[in-house]
Amino acid sequence: MKKILFKGCGTAISTPFDENGVNLKEFENLVENQIQNKVDAIIVCGTTGEASTMTEEEKIATIACAVKTSNRRIPIIAGTRRK
């Protein structure tokens, strides 16, 4: 039997950008807002489309930011691809 990762609402969260690339401070605020509003999981670099235009470093930094911000309070599901 497969292990269930989460039940309930999982948000495919958008990645905010500014003139320098990914705005990690604003992204941290978005993650925290989702957690405070009782979302059950967050999907990062998954289905919102911007991941296809992000560098590998931006993807890693964004996923790491979500994991750090969540601090194990909810699951973080990272969109990845095989090379």
PDB file of N, CA, C and O in Angstrom:
ATOM      1  N   MET A   1       0.846  -1.183   0.000  1.00  0.00           N
ATOM      2  CA  MET A   1       0.000   0.000   0.000  1.00  0.00           C
ATOM      3  C   MET A   1       0.890   1.245   0.000  1.00  0.00           C
ATOM      4  O   MET A   1       1.880   1.310   0.728  1.00  0.00           O
ATOM      5  N   LYS A   2       0.526   2.229  -0.824  1.00  0.00           N
ATOM      6  CA  LYS A   2       1.297   3.469  -0.896  1.00  0.00           C
ATOM      7  C   LYS A   2       1.062   4.321   0.346  1.00  0.00           C
ATOM      8  O   LYS A   2      -0.041   4.376   0.891  1.00  0.00           O
ATOM      9  N   LYS A   3       2.138   4.988   0.779  1.00  0.00           N
ATOM     10  CA  LYS A   3       2.036   5.915   1.889  1.00  0.00           C
ATOM     11  C   LYS A   3       1.361   7.201   1.397  1.00  0.00           C
ATOM     12  O   LYS A   3       1.743   7.742   0.359  1.00  0.00           O
ATOM     13  N   ILE A   4       0.384   7.680   2.122  1.00  0.00           N
ATOM     14  CA  ILE A   4      -0.317   8.913   1.775  1.00  0.00           C
ATOM     15  C   ILE A   4       0.525  10.090   2.247  1.00  0.00           C
ATOM     16  O   ILE A   4       0.871  10.179   3.425  1.00  0.00           O
ATOM     17  N   LEU A   5       0.855  10.999   1.322  1.00  0.00           N
ATOM     18  CA  LEU A   5       1.681  12.157   1.657  1.00  0.00           C
ATOM     19  C   LEU A   5       0.914  13.222   2.430  1.00  0.00           C
ATOM     20  O   LEU A   5       1.444  13.833   3.358  1.00  0.00           O
ATOM     21  N   PHE A   6      -0.326  13.436   2.043  1.00  0.00           N
ATOM     22  CA  PHE A   6      -1.154  14.412   2.736  1.00  0.00           C
ATOM     23  C   PHE A   6      -2.602  14.174   2.352  1.00  0.00           C
ATOM     24  O   PHE A   6      -2.893  13.533   1.342  1.00  0.00           O
ATOM     25  N   LYS A   7      -3.495  14.691   3.159  1.00  0.00           N
ATOM     26  CA  LYS A   7      -4.921  14.713   2.855  1.00  0.00           C
ATOM     27  C   LYS A   7      -5.360  16.159   2.922  1.00  0.00           C
ATOM     28  O   LYS A   7      -4.847  16.936   3.728  1.00  0.00           O
ATOM     29  N   GLY A   8      -6.303  16.518   2.083  1.00  0.00           N
ATOM     30  CA  GLY A   8      -6.831  17.868   2.140  1.00  0.00           C
ATOM     31  C   GLY A   8      -6.396  18.723   0.973  1.00  0.00           C
ATOM     32  O   GLY A   8      -6.348  18.255  -0.165  1.00  0.00           O
ATOM     33  N   CYS A   9      -6.080  19.973   1.252  1.00  0.00           N
ATOM     34  CA  CYS A   9      -5.776  20.965   0.225  1.00  0.00           C
ATOM     35  C   CYS A   9      -4.271  21.146   0.066  1.00  0.00           C
ATOM     36  O   CYS A   9      -3.571  21.484   1.020  1.00  0.00           O
ATOM     37  N   GLY A  10      -3.782  20.916  -1.155  1.00  0.00           N
ATOM     38  CA  GLY A  10      -2.386  21.193  -1.482  1.00  0.00           C
ATOM     39  C   GLY A  10      -2.334  22.342  -2.470  1.00  0.00           C
ATOM     40  O   GLY A  10      -2.906  22.251  -3.556  1.00  0.00           O
ATOM     41  N   THR A  11      -1.662  23.412  -2.110  1.00  0.00           N
ATOM     42  CA  THR A  11      -1.574  24.590  -2.965  1.00  0.00           C
ATOM     43  C   THR A  11      -0.382  24.492  -3.903  1.00  0.00           C
ATOM     44  O   THR A  11       0.750  24.307  -3.456  1.00  0.00           O
ATOM     45  N   ALA A  12      -0.634  24.616  -5.208  1.00  0.00           N
ATOM     46  CA  ALA A  12       0.443  24.773  -6.186  1.00  0.00           C
ATOM     47  C   ALA A  12       0.800  26.252  -6.161  1.00  0.00           C
ATOM     48  O   ALA A  12       0.144  27.070  -6.805  1.00  0.00           O
ATOM     49  N   ILE A  13       1.831  26.581  -5.422  1.00  0.00           N
ATOM     50  CA  ILE A  13       2.152  27.974  -5.119  1.00  0.00           C
ATOM     51  C   ILE A  13       2.958  28.612  -6.252  1.00  0.00           C
ATOM     52  O   ILE A  13       3.856  27.989  -6.819  1.00  0.00           O
ATOM     53  N   SER A  14       2.626  29.839  -6.565  1.00  0.00           N
ATOM     54  CA  SER A  14       3.359  30.598  -7.588  1.00  0.00           C
ATOM     55  C   SER A  14       4.685  31.080  -7.025  1.00  0.00           C
ATOM     56  O   SER A  14       4.834  31.259  -5.817  1.00  0.00           O
ATOM     57  N   THR A  15       5.639  31.286  -7.910  1.00  0.00           N
ATOM     58  CA  THR A  15       6.948  31.799  -7.529  1.00  0.00           C
ATOM     59  C   THR A  15       7.031  33.274  -7.913  1.00  0.00           C
ATOM     60  O   THR A  15       6.936  33.605  -9.095  1.00  0.00           O
ATOM     61  N   PRO A  16       7.208  34.168  -6.934  1.00  0.00           N
ATOM     62  CA  PRO A  16       7.302  35.591  -7.258  1.00  0.00           C
ATOM     63  C   PRO A  16       8.699  35.948  -7.788  1.00  0.00           C
ATOM     64  O   PRO A  16       9.711  35.424  -7.322  1.00  0.00           O
ATOM     65  N   PHE A  17       8.724  36.830  -8.746  1.00  0.00           N
ATOM     66  CA  PHE A  17       9.975  37.300  -9.331  1.00  0.00           C
ATOM     67  C   PHE A  17      10.071  38.816  -9.193  1.00  0.00           C
ATOM     68  O   PHE A  17       9.059  39.510  -9.084  1.00  0.00           O
ATOM     69  N   ASP A  18      11.289  39.309  -9.199  1.00  0.00           N
ATOM     70  CA  ASP A  18      11.533  40.744  -9.327  1.00  0.00           C
ATOM     71  C   ASP A  18      12.619  40.925 -10.378  1.00  0.00           C
ATOM     72  O   ASP A  18      12.955  39.975 -11.085  1.00  0.00           O
ATOM     73  N   GLU A  19      13.165  42.109 -10.491  1.00  0.00           N
ATOM     74  CA  GLU A  19      14.158  42.365 -11.537  1.00  0.00           C
ATOM     75  C   GLU A  19      15.435  41.542 -11.374  1.00  0.00           C
ATOM     76  O   GLU A  19      16.235  41.455 -12.306  1.00  0.00           O
ATOM     77  N   ASN A  20      15.636  40.937 -10.202  1.00  0.00           N
ATOM     78  CA  ASN A  20      16.836  40.138  -9.946  1.00  0.00           C
ATOM     79  C   ASN A  20      16.603  38.637 -10.032  1.00  0.00           C
ATOM     80  O   ASN A  20      17.531  37.859  -9.811  1.00  0.00           O
ATOM     81  N   GLY A  21      15.386  38.217 -10.349  1.00  0.00           N
ATOM     82  CA  GLY A  21      15.061  36.782 -10.399  1.00  0.00           C
ATOM     83  C   GLY A  21      14.015  36.442  -9.354  1.00  0.00           C
ATOM     84  O   GLY A  21      13.100  37.227  -9.106  1.00  0.00           O
ATOM     85  N   VAL A  22      14.147  35.277  -8.741  1.00  0.00           N
ATOM     86  CA  VAL A  22      13.182  34.837  -7.734  1.00  0.00           C
ATOM     87  C   VAL A  22      13.289  35.739  -6.503  1.00  0.00           C
ATOM     88  O   VAL A  22      14.384  35.989  -6.000  1.00  0.00           O
ATOM     89  N   ASN A  23      12.152  36.218  -6.029  1.00  0.00           N
ATOM     90  CA  ASN A  23      12.089  37.043  -4.827  1.00  0.00           C
ATOM     91  C   ASN A  23      11.817  36.103  -3.647  1.00  0.00           C
ATOM     92  O   ASN A  23      10.665  35.834  -3.303  1.00  0.00           O
ATOM     93  N   LEU A  24      12.899  35.610  -3.035  1.00  0.00           N
ATOM     94  CA  LEU A  24      12.762  34.605  -1.979  1.00  0.00           C
ATOM     95  C   LEU A  24      12.083  35.148  -0.729  1.00  0.00           C
ATOM     96  O   LEU A  24      11.379  34.402  -0.049  1.00  0.00           O
ATOM     97  N   LYS A  25      12.271  36.417  -0.408  1.00  0.00           N
ATOM     98  CA  LYS A  25      11.604  36.983   0.766  1.00  0.00           C
ATOM     99  C   LYS A  25      10.089  36.978   0.579  1.00  0.00           C
ATOM    100  O   LYS A  25       9.350  36.612   1.493  1.00  0.00           O
ATOM    101  N   GLU A  26       9.631  37.382  -0.593  1.00  0.00           N
ATOM    102  CA  GLU A  26       8.191  37.361  -0.864  1.00  0.00           C
ATOM    103  C   GLU A  26       7.673  35.927  -0.940  1.00  0.00           C
ATOM    104  O   GLU A  26       6.557  35.643  -0.506  1.00  0.00           O
ATOM    105  N   PHE A  27       8.485  35.026  -1.492  1.00  0.00           N
ATOM    106  CA  PHE A  27       8.091  33.618  -1.554  1.00  0.00           C
ATOM    107  C   PHE A  27       7.923  33.051  -0.146  1.00  0.00           C
ATOM    108  O   PHE A  27       6.968  32.324   0.126  1.00  0.00           O
ATOM    109  N   GLU A  28       8.850  33.384   0.740  1.00  0.00           N
ATOM    110  CA  GLU A  28       8.747  32.959   2.139  1.00  0.00           C
ATOM    111  C   GLU A  28       7.435  33.461   2.747  1.00  0.00           C
ATOM    112  O   GLU A  28       6.759  32.722   3.463  1.00  0.00           O
ATOM    113  N   ASN A  29       7.077  34.713   2.463  1.00  0.00           N
ATOM    114  CA  ASN A  29       5.812  35.265   2.965  1.00  0.00           C
ATOM    115  C   ASN A  29       4.612  34.499   2.419  1.00  0.00           C
ATOM    116  O   ASN A  29       3.655  34.251   3.153  1.00  0.00           O
ATOM    117  N   LEU A  30       4.648  34.121   1.145  1.00  0.00           N
ATOM    118  CA  LEU A  30       3.552  33.357   0.541  1.00  0.00           C
ATOM    119  C   LEU A  30       3.413  31.980   1.194  1.00  0.00           C
ATOM    120  O   LEU A  30       2.304  31.531   1.484  1.00  0.00           O
ATOM    121  N   VAL A  31       4.541  31.322   1.422  1.00  0.00           N
ATOM    122  CA  VAL A  31       4.512  29.999   2.071  1.00  0.00           C
ATOM    123  C   VAL A  31       3.935  30.131   3.471  1.00  0.00           C
ATOM    124  O   VAL A  31       3.054  29.362   3.856  1.00  0.00           O
ATOM    125  N   GLU A  32       4.421  31.091   4.227  1.00  0.00           N
ATOM    126  CA  GLU A  32       3.937  31.281   5.595  1.00  0.00           C
ATOM    127  C   GLU A  32       2.446  31.604   5.612  1.00  0.00           C
ATOM    128  O   GLU A  32       1.715  31.113   6.472  1.00  0.00           O
ATOM    129  N   ASN A  33       1.992  32.424   4.672  1.00  0.00           N
ATOM    130  CA  ASN A  33       0.576  32.752   4.586  1.00  0.00           C
ATOM    131  C   ASN A  33      -0.270  31.506   4.343  1.00  0.00           C
ATOM    132  O   ASN A  33      -1.332  31.348   4.945  1.00  0.00           O
ATOM    133  N   GLN A  34       0.193  30.630   3.470  1.00  0.00           N
ATOM    134  CA  GLN A  34      -0.534  29.388   3.205  1.00  0.00           C
ATOM    135  C   GLN A  34      -0.616  28.523   4.462  1.00  0.00           C
ATOM    136  O   GLN A  34      -1.666  27.962   4.774  1.00  0.00           O
ATOM    137  N   ILE A  35       0.501  28.423   5.176  1.00  0.00           N
ATOM    138  CA  ILE A  35       0.533  27.615   6.399  1.00  0.00           C
ATOM    139  C   ILE A  35      -0.407  28.203   7.449  1.00  0.00           C
ATOM    140  O   ILE A  35      -1.161  27.469   8.087  1.00  0.00           O
ATOM    141  N   GLN A  36      -0.365  29.514   7.629  1.00  0.00           N
ATOM    142  CA  GLN A  36      -1.229  30.163   8.621  1.00  0.00           C
ATOM    143  C   GLN A  36      -2.710  30.023   8.275  1.00  0.00           C
ATOM    144  O   GLN A  36      -3.568  30.078   9.157  1.00  0.00           O
ATOM    145  N   ASN A  37      -3.004  29.843   6.990  1.00  0.00           N
ATOM    146  CA  ASN A  37      -4.393  29.676   6.567  1.00  0.00           C
ATOM    147  C   ASN A  37      -4.782  28.212   6.390  1.00  0.00           C
ATOM    148  O   ASN A  37      -5.773  27.895   5.733  1.00  0.00           O
ATOM    149  N   LYS A  38      -3.989  27.330   6.986  1.00  0.00           N
ATOM    150  CA  LYS A  38      -4.324  25.910   7.168  1.00  0.00           C
ATOM    151  C   LYS A  38      -4.283  25.055   5.914  1.00  0.00           C
ATOM    152  O   LYS A  38      -5.001  24.059   5.835  1.00  0.00           O
ATOM    153  N   VAL A  39      -3.456  25.417   4.918  1.00  0.00           N
ATOM    154  CA  VAL A  39      -3.284  24.533   3.777  1.00  0.00           C
ATOM    155  C   VAL A  39      -2.597  23.261   4.284  1.00  0.00           C
ATOM    156  O   VAL A  39      -1.848  23.306   5.260  1.00  0.00           O
ATOM    157  N   ASP A  40      -2.849  22.134   3.627  1.00  0.00           N
ATOM    158  CA  ASP A  40      -2.316  20.854   4.093  1.00  0.00           C
ATOM    159  C   ASP A  40      -0.979  20.476   3.465  1.00  0.00           C
ATOM    160  O   ASP A  40      -0.267  19.631   4.007  1.00  0.00           O
ATOM    161  N   ALA A  41      -0.624  21.080   2.344  1.00  0.00           N
ATOM    162  CA  ALA A  41       0.652  20.827   1.669  1.00  0.00           C
ATOM    163  C   ALA A  41       0.886  21.939   0.653  1.00  0.00           C
ATOM    164  O   ALA A  41      -0.051  22.619   0.233  1.00  0.00           O
ATOM    165  N   ILE A  42       2.148  22.116   0.263  1.00  0.00           N
ATOM    166  CA  ILE A  42       2.489  23.107  -0.752  1.00  0.00           C
ATOM    167  C   ILE A  42       3.282  22.424  -1.856  1.00  0.00           C
ATOM    168  O   ILE A  42       4.222  21.674  -1.593  1.00  0.00           O
ATOM    169  N   ILE A  43       2.886  22.696  -3.100  1.00  0.00           N
ATOM    170  CA  ILE A  43       3.588  22.167  -4.269  1.00  0.00           C
ATOM    171  C   ILE A  43       4.429  23.304  -4.842  1.00  0.00           C
ATOM    172  O   ILE A  43       3.899  24.345  -5.231  1.00  0.00           O
ATOM    173  N   VAL A  44       5.742  23.096  -4.890  1.00  0.00           N
ATOM    174  CA  VAL A  44       6.702  24.108  -5.332  1.00  0.00           C
ATOM    175  C   VAL A  44       7.290  23.694  -6.677  1.00  0.00           C
ATOM    176  O   VAL A  44       7.618  22.525  -6.879  1.00  0.00           O
ATOM    177  N   CYS A  45       7.424  24.640  -7.590  1.00  0.00           N
ATOM    178  CA  CYS A  45       8.008  24.363  -8.918  1.00  0.00           C
ATOM    179  C   CYS A  45       7.256  23.212  -9.598  1.00  0.00           C
ATOM    180  O   CYS A  45       7.851  22.351 -10.246  1.00  0.00           O
ATOM    181  N   GLY A  46       5.956  23.227  -9.431  1.00  0.00           N
ATOM    182  CA  GLY A  46       5.161  22.118  -9.941  1.00  0.00           C
ATOM    183  C   GLY A  46       4.287  22.464 -11.116  1.00  0.00           C
ATOM    184  O   GLY A  46       4.682  22.251 -12.263  1.00  0.00           O
ATOM    185  N   THR A  47       3.115  22.990 -10.864  1.00  0.00           N
ATOM    186  CA  THR A  47       2.116  23.089 -11.912  1.00  0.00           C
ATOM    187  C   THR A  47       1.720  24.505 -12.289  1.00  0.00           C
ATOM    188  O   THR A  47       0.756  24.690 -13.032  1.00  0.00           O
ATOM    189  N   THR A  48       2.433  25.506 -11.801  1.00  0.00           N
ATOM    190  CA  THR A  48       2.045  26.876 -12.120  1.00  0.00           C
ATOM    191  C   THR A  48       2.766  27.431 -13.344  1.00  0.00           C
ATOM    192  O   THR A  48       2.469  28.545 -13.777  1.00  0.00           O
ATOM    193  N   GLY A  49       3.702  26.679 -13.907  1.00  0.00           N
ATOM    194  CA  GLY A  49       4.292  27.017 -15.195  1.00  0.00           C
ATOM    195  C   GLY A  49       5.634  27.712 -15.185  1.00  0.00           C
ATOM    196  O   GLY A  49       6.404  27.562 -16.134  1.00  0.00           O
ATOM    197  N   GLU A  50       5.944  28.479 -14.131  1.00  0.00           N
ATOM    198  CA  GLU A  50       7.176  29.250 -14.165  1.00  0.00           C
ATOM    199  C   GLU A  50       8.432  28.395 -14.038  1.00  0.00           C
ATOM    200  O   GLU A  50       9.513  28.856 -14.404  1.00  0.00           O
ATOM    201  N   ALA A  51       8.331  27.191 -13.542  1.00  0.00           N
ATOM    202  CA  ALA A  51       9.517  26.344 -13.366  1.00  0.00           C
ATOM    203  C   ALA A  51      10.252  26.099 -14.679  1.00  0.00           C
ATOM    204  O   ALA A  51      11.468  25.903 -14.682  1.00  0.00           O
ATOM    205  N   SER A  52       9.531  26.108 -15.784  1.00  0.00           N
ATOM    206  CA  SER A  52      10.182  25.874 -17.077  1.00  0.00           C
ATOM    207  C   SER A  52      11.105  27.017 -17.485  1.00  0.00           C
ATOM    208  O   SER A  52      11.941  26.850 -18.372  1.00  0.00           O
ATOM    209  N   THR A  53      10.962  28.173 -16.847  1.00  0.00           N
ATOM    210  CA  THR A  53      11.819  29.318 -17.170  1.00  0.00           C
ATOM    211  C   THR A  53      12.851  29.606 -16.089  1.00  0.00           C
ATOM    212  O   THR A  53      13.662  30.521 -16.235  1.00  0.00           O
ATOM    213  N   MET A  54      12.829  28.838 -15.008  1.00  0.00           N
ATOM    214  CA  MET A  54      13.750  29.063 -13.894  1.00  0.00           C
ATOM    215  C   MET A  54      15.061  28.321 -14.120  1.00  0.00           C
ATOM    216  O   MET A  54      15.088  27.255 -14.735  1.00  0.00           O
ATOM    217  N   THR A  55      16.153  28.902 -13.611  1.00  0.00           N
ATOM    218  CA  THR A  55      17.437  28.204 -13.653  1.00  0.00           C
ATOM    219  C   THR A  55      17.431  27.094 -12.611  1.00  0.00           C
ATOM    220  O   THR A  55      16.595  27.079 -11.708  1.00  0.00           O
ATOM    221  N   GLU A  56      18.364  26.177 -12.745  1.00  0.00           N
ATOM    222  CA  GLU A  56      18.497  25.092 -11.763  1.00  0.00           C
ATOM    223  C   GLU A  56      18.734  25.682 -10.361  1.00  0.00           C
ATOM    224  O   GLU A  56      18.162  25.203  -9.381  1.00  0.00           O
ATOM    225  N   GLU A  57      19.563  26.705 -10.272  1.00  0.00           N
ATOM    226  CA  GLU A  57      19.867  27.345  -8.990  1.00  0.00           C
ATOM    227  C   GLU A  57      18.629  27.995  -8.384  1.00  0.00           C
ATOM    228  O   GLU A  57      18.418  27.922  -7.174  1.00  0.00           O
ATOM    229  N   GLU A  58      17.807  28.632  -9.221  1.00  0.00           N
ATOM    230  CA  GLU A  58      16.573  29.244  -8.727  1.00  0.00           C
ATOM    231  C   GLU A  58      15.614  28.182  -8.205  1.00  0.00           C
ATOM    232  O   GLU A  58      14.982  28.376  -7.166  1.00  0.00           O
ATOM    233  N   LYS A  59      15.500  27.076  -8.905  1.00  0.00           N
ATOM    234  CA  LYS A  59      14.625  25.993  -8.450  1.00  0.00           C
ATOM    235  C   LYS A  59      15.082  25.450  -7.106  1.00  0.00           C
ATOM    236  O   LYS A  59      14.273  25.274  -6.195  1.00  0.00           O
ATOM    237  N   ILE A  60      16.382  25.182  -6.980  1.00  0.00           N
ATOM    238  CA  ILE A  60      16.925  24.658  -5.725  1.00  0.00           C
ATOM    239  C   ILE A  60      16.697  25.645  -4.587  1.00  0.00           C
ATOM    240  O   ILE A  60      16.291  25.248  -3.495  1.00  0.00           O
ATOM    241  N   ALA A  61      16.954  26.923  -4.831  1.00  0.00           N
ATOM    242  CA  ALA A  61      16.773  27.946  -3.798  1.00  0.00           C
ATOM    243  C   ALA A  61      15.306  28.071  -3.385  1.00  0.00           C
ATOM    244  O   ALA A  61      15.004  28.253  -2.205  1.00  0.00           O
ATOM    245  N   THR A  62      14.407  27.975  -4.348  1.00  0.00           N
ATOM    246  CA  THR A  62      12.971  28.091  -4.064  1.00  0.00           C
ATOM    247  C   THR A  62      12.482  26.899  -3.244  1.00  0.00           C
ATOM    248  O   THR A  62      11.754  27.070  -2.267  1.00  0.00           O
ATOM    249  N   ILE A  63      12.878  25.710  -3.639  1.00  0.00           N
ATOM    250  CA  ILE A  63      12.491  24.512  -2.890  1.00  0.00           C
ATOM    251  C   ILE A  63      13.074  24.559  -1.483  1.00  0.00           C
ATOM    252  O   ILE A  63      12.377  24.263  -0.512  1.00  0.00           O
ATOM    253  N   ALA A  64      14.342  24.927  -1.367  1.00  0.00           N
ATOM    254  CA  ALA A  64      14.986  25.016  -0.048  1.00  0.00           C
ATOM    255  C   ALA A  64      14.287  26.039   0.839  1.00  0.00           C
ATOM    256  O   ALA A  64      14.106  25.808   2.034  1.00  0.00           O
ATOM    257  N   CYS A  65      13.897  27.157   0.261  1.00  0.00           N
ATOM    258  CA  CYS A  65      13.191  28.193   1.012  1.00  0.00           C
ATOM    259  C   CYS A  65      11.865  27.662   1.552  1.00  0.00           C
ATOM    260  O   CYS A  65      11.517  27.913   2.706  1.00  0.00           O
ATOM    261  N   ALA A  66      11.135  26.938   0.727  1.00  0.00           N
ATOM    262  CA  ALA A  66       9.849  26.375   1.164  1.00  0.00           C
ATOM    263  C   ALA A  66      10.047  25.367   2.290  1.00  0.00           C
ATOM    264  O   ALA A  66       9.296  25.366   3.265  1.00  0.00           O
ATOM    265  N   VAL A  67      11.048  24.518   2.157  1.00  0.00           N
ATOM    266  CA  VAL A  67      11.325  23.500   3.186  1.00  0.00           C
ATOM    267  C   VAL A  67      11.713  24.184   4.498  1.00  0.00           C
ATOM    268  O   VAL A  67      11.215  23.819   5.563  1.00  0.00           O
ATOM    269  N   LYS A  68      12.601  25.173   4.417  1.00  0.00           N
ATOM    270  CA  LYS A  68      13.037  25.884   5.623  1.00  0.00           C
ATOM    271  C   LYS A  68      11.878  26.622   6.277  1.00  0.00           C
ATOM    272  O   LYS A  68      11.708  26.560   7.495  1.00  0.00           O
ATOM    273  N   THR A  69      11.083  27.315   5.478  1.00  0.00           N
ATOM    274  CA  THR A  69       9.967  28.094   6.011  1.00  0.00           C
ATOM    275  C   THR A  69       8.907  27.197   6.650  1.00  0.00           C
ATOM    276  O   THR A  69       8.359  27.532   7.701  1.00  0.00           O
ATOM    277  N   SER A  70       8.621  26.065   6.020  1.00  0.00           N
ATOM    278  CA  SER A  70       7.594  25.170   6.567  1.00  0.00           C
ATOM    279  C   SER A  70       8.038  24.532   7.873  1.00  0.00           C
ATOM    280  O   SER A  70       7.210  24.225   8.730  1.00  0.00           O
ATOM    281  N   ASN A  71       9.342  24.331   8.029  1.00  0.00           N
ATOM    282  CA  ASN A  71       9.883  23.785   9.273  1.00  0.00           C
ATOM    283  C   ASN A  71       9.133  22.540   9.733  1.00  0.00           C
ATOM    284  O   ASN A  71       8.832  22.377  10.915  1.00  0.00           O
ATOM    285  N   ARG A  72       8.835  21.659   8.763  1.00  0.00           N
ATOM    286  CA  ARG A  72       8.154  20.375   9.013  1.00  0.00           C
ATOM    287  C   ARG A  72       6.706  20.507   9.488  1.00  0.00           C
ATOM    288  O   ARG A  72       6.127  19.539   9.982  1.00  0.00           O
ATOM    289  N   ARG A  73       6.122  21.689   9.341  1.00  0.00           N
ATOM    290  CA  ARG A  73       4.723  21.851   9.736  1.00  0.00           C
ATOM    291  C   ARG A  73       3.774  21.231   8.739  1.00  0.00           C
ATOM    292  O   ARG A  73       2.718  20.726   9.120  1.00  0.00           O
ATOM    293  N   ILE A  74       4.134  21.259   7.453  1.00  0.00           N
ATOM    294  CA  ILE A  74       3.330  20.643   6.404  1.00  0.00           C
ATOM    295  C   ILE A  74       4.277  20.039   5.368  1.00  0.00           C
ATOM    296  O   ILE A  74       5.445  20.422   5.308  1.00  0.00           O
ATOM    297  N   PRO A  75       3.794  19.103   4.554  1.00  0.00           N
ATOM    298  CA  PRO A  75       4.644  18.569   3.483  1.00  0.00           C
ATOM    299  C   PRO A  75       4.895  19.598   2.388  1.00  0.00           C
ATOM    300  O   PRO A  75       4.018  20.389   2.039  1.00  0.00           O
ATOM    301  N   ILE A  76       6.110  19.569   1.859  1.00  0.00           N
ATOM    302  CA  ILE A  76       6.474  20.356   0.686  1.00  0.00           C
ATOM    303  C   ILE A  76       6.703  19.349  -0.436  1.00  0.00           C
ATOM    304  O   ILE A  76       7.534  18.449  -0.318  1.00  0.00           O
ATOM    305  N   ILE A  77       5.965  19.511  -1.509  1.00  0.00           N
ATOM    306  CA  ILE A  77       6.084  18.618  -2.665  1.00  0.00           C
ATOM    307  C   ILE A  77       6.797  19.393  -3.755  1.00  0.00           C
ATOM    308  O   ILE A  77       6.295  20.415  -4.223  1.00  0.00           O
ATOM    309  N   ALA A  78       7.966  18.912  -4.165  1.00  0.00           N
ATOM    310  CA  ALA A  78       8.793  19.632  -5.124  1.00  0.00           C
ATOM    311  C   ALA A  78       8.647  19.050  -6.512  1.00  0.00           C
ATOM    312  O   ALA A  78       8.792  17.843  -6.711  1.00  0.00           O
ATOM    313  N   GLY A  79       8.359  19.914  -7.471  1.00  0.00           N
ATOM    314  CA  GLY A  79       8.332  19.507  -8.863  1.00  0.00           C
ATOM    315  C   GLY A  79       9.756  19.379  -9.381  1.00  0.00           C
ATOM    316  O   GLY A  79      10.531  20.333  -9.326  1.00  0.00           O
ATOM    317  N   THR A  80      10.092  18.220  -9.874  1.00  0.00           N
ATOM    318  CA  THR A  80      11.435  17.986 -10.397  1.00  0.00           C
ATOM    319  C   THR A  80      11.320  17.228 -11.708  1.00  0.00           C
ATOM    320  O   THR A  80      10.251  16.733 -12.066  1.00  0.00           O
ATOM    321  N   ARG A  81      12.424  17.146 -12.410  1.00  0.00           N
ATOM    322  CA  ARG A  81      12.440  16.356 -13.645  1.00  0.00           C
ATOM    323  C   ARG A  81      13.773  15.631 -13.741  1.00  0.00           C
ATOM    324  O   ARG A  81      14.779  16.073 -13.185  1.00  0.00           O
ATOM    325  N   ARG A  82      13.763  14.536 -14.439  1.00  0.00           N
ATOM    326  CA  ARG A  82      14.987  13.781 -14.670  1.00  0.00           C
ATOM    327  C   ARG A  82      15.671  14.317 -15.906  1.00  0.00           C
ATOM    328  O   ARG A  82      15.014  14.699 -16.874  1.00  0.00           O
ATOM    329  N   LYS A  83      16.973  14.344 -15.873  1.00  0.00           N
ATOM    330  CA  LYS A  83      17.726  14.775 -17.058  1.00  0.00           C
ATOM    331  C   LYS A  83      17.998  13.593 -17.948  1.00  0.00           C
ATOM    332  O   LYS A  83      18.621  13.743 -18.999  1.00  0.00           O
TER     333      LYS A  83
END
